Amino acid sequence: MEPSAPSRRVTIVDVARHAQVSTTAVSKVLRNAYGASPEMRAKVRRAIDELGYRPHAGARGLRGQTYTIGVMLPDIRNPFFPEILDGITGSLEDTEYQVLLGPGCNGEKAEARVTEAMIDRRMDGIIMIAPVSPRAHLEQVASSVPTVVVGRHGSSPVYDTVVDDDVEGASLIVDHLAGLGHRRIAHIEHRETDPTRRAEMPNARRADGYRQAMRALGLAESIDVVSTSYTQEGGYKGAKELLARPRLPTAVFAGADIVAMGVLEALAEAGLSVPGDISVAGYDNTTFAALGPISLTSVDQAGHEIGRNAARLLLERIADRRRPSVQVRLSPTLVPRRTTARPPE
């Protein structure tokens, strides 16, 4: 039996005939343009629904807009990034925009491939989450398409930014642990060597915040930082390194919740209890941090709110490419749970 021929795509002409209006009227409704009465809009929308019409993205791109927004994610395994994505998609659900994802894979070459592909496909705007590329590349992208950068401190005249106050967030954790009586508080950071990224990336800011808070509490001699990666494996390796110390810390501040998962795994493997032997705190307040068996103390940087602000800024920049750049900084909050307690006597 021969396969049936593909059905013909519904066109704007079909919609106009079905609604008994002109193609110009349909175009006005699709573009949300002035000149279409509420009755006309209802008529056209009903015809679109009944026929299953979808505007051709390529054709719309040739006319100026594709109504697509590209979101570049550095690591799809990190459970914090979907929370930002939820904020973005939630803010766009009442618009015609569709979100398309691209993995940046925490590398400059991969980020360049993803952003270039998004530009080549005429996406109307790009949101880059925690990019590692040099600022020159970010500005090159922003000169081609409206761009918002999330999780990267510093500013630029050509793109907007949304960040968490990572220094303050780290201070919240250290103050909490010190308030419980801890003095030997260790930190697991993401290894960073590039000078610009050390100044702008959240992981570097959190490590700086940890050091500043320890010094402010008179605990400078107890500063203990292990450099690995913001992954579960990085947390596991970092904890193993801390457990090899002649004197163990009584608390570990993991720079991200995903890192804390590796720490908990290593401590359990070593036969140590949390928080009985060692307290553990994370950062991001991801969904699994609140799960009963885990109950991880963490810093909430409001991922949904970060995403919502990123979407808002991008729509504003799409509407006006020449407006001054905007920097949004959100204030984190501490969420204490069962993984932190007073140190053992």
C-alpha positions as CSV (number, residue, x, y, z in Angstrom):
1,M,0.0,0.0,0.0
2,E,1.5,3.3,-1.1
3,P,1.8,6.0,1.6
4,S,-0.7,8.8,1.4
5,A,0.5,12.2,0.1
6,P,1.1,14.7,2.9
7,S,-1.9,17.0,3.5
8,R,-1.6,20.6,2.1
9,R,-0.6,23.2,4.6
10,V,-3.3,25.6,5.5
11,T,-2.6,29.1,4.3
12,I,-3.6,32.6,5.2
13,V,-5.9,32.6,2.1
14,D,-7.7,29.5,3.4
15,V,-8.2,31.4,6.7
16,A,-9.6,34.4,5.0
17,R,-12.0,32.4,2.9
18,H,-13.2,30.4,6.0
19,A,-13.7,33.6,8.0
20,Q,-15.2,35.4,5.0
21,V,-12.8,38.3,5.4
22,S,-9.8,39.7,3.4
23,T,-6.3,38.4,3.7
24,T,-5.3,41.9,4.9
25,A,-7.7,41.5,7.8
26,V,-6.2,38.1,8.7
27,S,-2.7,39.6,8.5
28,K,-3.7,42.4,10.9
29,V,-5.0,40.0,13.4
30,L,-1.9,37.8,13.2
31,R,0.3,40.8,13.7
32,N,-1.9,42.3,16.4
33,A,-2.0,45.4,14.3
34,Y,-4.3,48.4,14.6
35,G,-7.4,48.4,12.5
36,A,-9.1,45.1,13.3
37,S,-12.3,45.3,15.4
38,P,-12.9,42.8,18.3
39,E,-15.6,41.1,16.2
40,M,-13.1,40.7,13.3
41,R,-10.4,39.3,15.6
42,A,-12.8,36.8,17.1
43,K,-13.9,35.7,13.6
44,V,-10.4,35.2,12.4
45,R,-9.2,33.5,15.6
46,R,-12.2,31.1,15.3
47,A,-11.2,30.3,11.7
48,I,-7.6,29.7,12.7
49,D,-8.6,27.3,15.4
50,E,-11.1,25.4,13.2
51,L,-8.6,25.0,10.3
52,G,-5.5,24.4,12.5
53,Y,-3.6,27.2,10.8
54,R,0.0,27.8,11.8
55,P,2.0,30.8,10.5
56,H,5.0,29.7,8.5
57,A,8.1,30.6,10.6
58,G,10.4,31.0,7.6
59,A,8.0,33.4,5.9
60,R,7.5,35.4,9.0
61,G,11.2,35.6,9.4
62,L,11.6,37.2,6.0
63,R,9.0,39.8,7.0
64,G,10.9,40.6,10.1
65,Q,9.9,38.3,13.0
66,T,9.8,34.6,13.6
67,Y,8.2,34.8,17.1
68,T,10.9,32.4,18.4
69,I,13.2,33.0,21.4
70,G,16.4,31.0,21.8
71,V,17.5,30.0,25.3
72,M,21.0,28.7,25.8
73,L,21.4,26.4,28.8
74,P,25.0,25.5,30.0
75,D,24.1,22.1,31.5
76,I,20.7,20.4,31.2
77,R,21.6,18.1,34.1
78,N,21.7,20.9,36.7
79,P,18.2,21.0,38.3
80,F,18.3,24.7,38.9
81,F,18.2,25.8,35.2
82,P,14.8,24.3,34.5
83,E,13.4,26.7,37.2
84,I,14.8,29.6,35.3
85,L,13.2,28.1,32.1
86,D,9.9,27.8,33.9
87,G,10.0,31.5,34.6
88,I,10.8,32.3,31.0
89,T,8.1,30.1,29.5
90,G,5.5,31.2,32.1
91,S,6.1,34.9,31.2
92,L,5.7,34.1,27.5
93,E,2.6,31.9,27.6
94,D,0.2,34.7,26.7
95,T,2.3,35.8,23.8
96,E,2.9,34.3,20.3
97,Y,6.6,33.6,21.2
98,Q,7.9,30.0,21.3
99,V,11.0,29.1,23.2
100,L,13.7,26.9,21.6
101,L,16.5,25.4,23.7
102,G,20.2,25.0,22.8
103,P,22.8,23.3,25.1
104,G,25.9,25.4,25.6
105,C,27.7,22.5,27.3
106,N,29.8,24.8,29.5
107,G,32.3,25.5,26.6
108,E,33.1,28.6,24.4
109,K,33.0,26.6,21.1
110,A,29.7,25.0,21.9
111,E,28.2,28.3,23.0
112,A,29.4,29.9,19.7
113,R,27.8,27.1,17.7
114,V,24.5,27.4,19.5
115,T,24.2,31.2,19.4
116,E,25.3,31.4,15.7
117,A,22.6,28.8,14.9
118,M,20.0,30.8,16.7
119,I,21.0,34.0,14.8
120,D,21.1,32.1,11.5
121,R,17.5,31.0,12.1
122,R,16.4,34.5,12.7
123,M,15.3,34.1,16.3
124,D,13.9,37.4,17.6
125,G,15.9,37.3,20.8
126,I,18.3,35.1,22.8
127,I,18.6,34.5,26.6
128,M,22.0,33.1,27.5
129,I,22.1,31.4,31.0
130,A,25.5,31.5,32.7
131,P,27.6,31.7,29.5
132,V,31.3,31.2,29.8
133,S,32.2,32.9,26.6
134,P,34.3,36.1,26.7
135,R,32.4,39.4,26.9
136,A,33.5,40.3,23.4
137,H,31.5,37.3,22.1
138,L,28.5,38.2,24.2
139,E,28.5,41.7,22.8
140,Q,28.9,40.3,19.3
141,V,25.8,38.2,19.8
142,A,23.9,41.2,21.2
143,S,24.9,43.4,18.3
144,S,23.1,40.9,16.0
145,V,20.0,40.1,18.0
146,P,18.4,41.3,21.2
147,T,20.1,39.5,24.1
148,V,19.7,39.1,27.9
149,V,22.5,37.4,29.9
150,V,21.5,35.6,33.0
151,G,23.9,34.7,35.9
152,R,26.8,36.8,34.7
153,H,27.9,39.8,36.8
154,G,29.2,42.9,35.1
155,S,27.4,45.0,32.6
156,S,27.5,46.0,28.9
157,P,25.8,48.8,26.9
158,V,24.4,46.3,24.4
159,Y,22.8,43.5,26.5
160,D,20.7,43.3,29.7
161,T,21.6,41.2,32.7
162,V,19.8,39.4,35.5
163,V,21.8,38.1,38.4
164,D,21.5,36.9,42.0
165,D,23.5,38.7,44.7
166,D,25.9,35.7,45.1
167,V,28.2,37.4,47.6
168,E,25.2,38.0,49.9
169,G,23.9,34.5,49.4
170,A,27.3,33.0,50.4
171,S,27.3,35.3,53.5
172,L,23.8,34.0,54.5
173,I,25.1,30.4,54.5
174,V,28.3,31.2,56.5
175,D,26.4,33.4,59.0
176,H,23.9,30.6,59.5
177,L,26.5,27.9,60.1
178,A,28.6,30.2,62.4
179,G,25.4,31.0,64.3
180,L,25.0,27.3,64.9
181,G,28.5,27.2,66.4
182,H,30.6,26.0,63.5
183,R,34.1,27.4,63.0
184,R,35.7,24.9,60.6
185,I,33.4,25.7,57.6
186,A,34.8,24.5,54.2
187,H,33.6,25.5,50.8
188,I,33.5,23.6,47.5
189,E,33.8,26.0,44.5
190,H,33.8,25.6,40.7
191,R,37.4,25.9,39.5
192,E,37.8,29.2,37.5
193,T,41.1,30.4,36.0
194,D,40.0,33.1,33.4
195,P,40.4,36.6,35.0
196,T,37.2,37.9,33.5
197,R,35.1,34.9,34.5
198,R,36.6,35.1,38.0
199,A,35.1,38.6,38.2
200,E,31.8,37.9,36.6
201,M,30.7,34.3,37.1
202,P,28.4,33.3,40.1
203,N,30.6,30.5,41.3
204,A,33.5,32.9,41.7
205,R,31.3,35.5,43.5
206,R,30.1,32.8,45.9
207,A,33.6,31.8,46.7
208,D,34.5,35.5,47.3
209,G,31.4,35.9,49.5
210,Y,32.5,32.8,51.6
211,R,35.9,34.3,52.2
212,Q,34.6,37.7,53.0
213,A,32.1,36.3,55.5
214,M,34.7,34.1,57.2
215,R,37.0,37.1,57.6
216,A,34.2,39.2,58.9
217,L,33.5,36.6,61.6
218,G,37.1,36.4,62.6
219,L,37.5,32.9,61.0
220,A,40.1,33.8,58.4
221,E,42.4,31.0,59.6
222,S,39.7,28.5,59.1
223,I,39.1,29.4,55.4
224,D,39.3,26.1,53.4
225,V,38.3,26.0,49.7
226,V,38.3,23.0,47.4
227,S,38.1,23.7,43.7
228,T,36.3,21.1,41.6
229,S,33.2,21.6,39.4
230,Y,29.6,22.4,39.8
231,T,28.5,18.8,39.3
232,Q,27.5,15.9,41.5
233,E,30.9,14.3,40.7
234,G,32.6,17.6,41.6
235,G,30.9,17.6,45.0
236,Y,31.9,13.9,45.6
237,K,35.5,14.6,44.7
238,G,35.6,17.8,46.8
239,A,34.2,16.0,49.8
240,K,36.7,13.2,49.4
241,E,39.5,15.8,49.5
242,L,38.1,17.4,52.6
243,L,37.8,14.0,54.3
244,A,41.5,13.4,53.7
245,R,42.3,16.5,55.8
246,P,44.1,15.9,59.1
247,R,41.3,17.8,60.8
248,L,37.8,17.5,59.3
249,P,35.5,20.5,58.8
250,T,32.3,20.5,60.9
251,A,30.4,22.0,58.0
252,V,30.6,22.1,54.2
253,F,29.1,24.9,52.1
254,A,28.6,23.4,48.6
255,G,28.4,26.1,45.9
256,A,25.3,24.6,44.3
257,D,22.7,22.0,45.3
258,I,23.9,19.6,42.6
259,V,27.4,19.8,44.3
260,A,25.8,19.1,47.7
261,M,24.3,15.9,46.3
262,G,27.9,14.6,45.7
263,V,28.9,15.7,49.1
264,L,26.1,13.8,50.8
265,E,27.0,10.7,48.7
266,A,30.7,10.9,49.8
267,L,29.8,11.4,53.5
268,A,27.4,8.5,53.5
269,E,30.0,6.3,51.9
270,A,32.5,7.3,54.6
271,G,29.9,6.3,57.3
272,L,29.4,9.9,58.5
273,S,26.0,11.2,59.4
274,V,24.5,14.6,58.3
275,P,24.2,16.7,60.3
276,G,25.3,14.6,63.3
277,D,29.0,14.6,62.1
278,I,29.1,17.2,59.4
279,S,26.5,19.8,58.4
280,V,26.0,20.4,54.7
281,A,24.5,23.4,52.9
282,G,23.9,24.0,49.2
283,Y,22.9,26.9,46.9
284,D,19.9,27.3,44.5
285,N,17.1,25.8,46.5
286,T,16.2,23.3,43.8
287,T,13.1,21.1,44.0
288,F,15.0,18.1,45.3
289,A,16.5,20.2,48.2
290,A,13.0,20.2,49.7
291,L,12.4,16.5,49.4
292,G,11.9,14.9,52.9
293,P,14.7,12.4,52.7
294,I,17.2,15.1,51.6
295,S,15.9,18.3,53.4
296,L,19.0,20.3,52.3
297,T,19.6,23.7,53.8
298,S,20.1,26.0,50.8
299,V,20.0,29.6,49.4
300,D,16.9,30.4,47.3
301,Q,17.9,32.7,44.4
302,A,14.4,32.5,43.0
303,G,15.0,30.8,39.7
304,H,11.5,31.4,38.5
305,E,11.8,35.2,39.2
306,I,15.2,35.3,37.4
307,G,13.5,33.7,34.3
308,R,10.5,36.0,34.5
309,N,12.8,39.1,34.6
310,A,14.9,37.8,31.7
311,A,11.8,37.3,29.6
312,R,10.5,40.8,30.4
313,L,13.8,42.5,29.6
314,L,14.1,40.6,26.3
315,L,10.6,41.6,25.2
316,E,11.4,45.2,26.1
317,R,14.7,45.0,24.1
318,I,13.0,43.4,21.1
319,A,10.5,46.4,21.1
320,D,13.3,49.0,21.5
321,R,16.8,48.0,20.5
322,R,18.2,51.4,21.4
323,R,17.1,51.7,25.0
324,P,19.8,51.8,27.7
325,S,20.9,48.4,29.1
326,V,19.3,47.3,32.3
327,Q,20.9,45.3,35.2
328,V,18.6,43.4,37.6
329,R,20.0,42.1,40.8
330,L,17.8,39.9,43.0
331,S,18.2,39.3,46.7
332,P,18.6,35.7,47.9
333,T,17.1,34.2,51.0
334,L,18.2,31.4,53.3
335,V,16.1,28.2,53.6
336,P,17.3,26.3,56.6
337,R,16.5,22.6,56.7
338,R,17.7,19.4,58.4
339,T,21.2,19.1,56.9
340,T,22.5,21.8,59.2
341,A,22.7,21.7,63.0
342,R,25.0,22.5,65.8
343,P,28.5,20.9,65.5
344,P,29.3,17.7,67.5
345,E,30.7,18.4,70.9
